[in-house]
Amino acid sequence: MNTMSLKVVFLGTSSAIPVLHRSFPAIAVLRKDEVILVDCGEGTQRQMAVAKIGFCKRMKILITHLHGDHVGGLPGLLQTMSMLKRKRMLQIYGPRGIVGFVKSFLKYLKVELGYELELNEVREGVFVREKEYEIIAKRTVHSIGGYSFLLREYPRPGRFNVERARELGIPEGPLWHMLQEGKEVTVNGRVIEPSMVLGPPRPGRIVGFSGDTIPYRSLSKFFKNVDLLVFEATYSEMDSVKARENMHSTSVDAAKIASEAKAKMLALVHLSARYNDPTIIYLEAKKYHDNVVVPADLDVIEVPYPDSGEGFRVYSLKDSLKSAET
Ligand SMILES: [Zn+2]
């Protein structure tokens, strides 16, 4: 895997009623050597195995809310990780109740995990600060308390100007590296600031996840300028009354928010079992946003850096699995 890539793997794209071709909600973000799993519906571990994600990697699990379709896969996944001799600490983040939920099923299942578990109940705002990215929560409006999440990479240092570095007489090697990391260096008694050899900072990538929610105004602000917005579209616009009754969004609700937020791409998930063919969901959303996908299970979206000039790559792992079999 390209070490710079950011892949969003759709492990499960259904809503609460099971359907043959869509598994329960779970999305894995693969970034460098880390997995960030958003929701963990029933069968997530099986989908992870099919997608060859691995159970012992650095990993965080973010839970949008405590409905069965979003957390039903946690007991099995945690247990499997232990059986596979996971040693790395696992972090789980979710709304109020997540700590009690996990502790009680571990207690009643009498599971002794072979790795450390860090359980966190999050509040609105930044709740994860890593070296290269942060994760932010915003409250959803649903039948139970929950959150939308935003994964935001910090801007990267600007491009290193090799010619300029040579002109300034900086010898190639560790000093270049230090400047690239934003540290000043001294050459022949002269202090060289990183800004003398670096271009302007380059933007990181931003991916948003709606969780289950009715659409509301400030959501588009929260998701402002995301590269990829993964939004629930449980219902078609034709069933908008049902959508409100059950506190969900329609395809059009999702597309309007994506468009207001200037999301570069919109991926619609959490489809109700009533839509055998997702074409209607796609076509309705397409009227309000020009870059829409309705991923199938095991589809992958690779999110490019905004300044790279590259486009999004969308492909299915099913294809690569098939070709691996032949
Ligand atoms: Zn749901």
Residues whose N, C-alpha, C, O or C-beta is under 5 A from the ligand:
A	BS01	ZN	A16 D69 D212
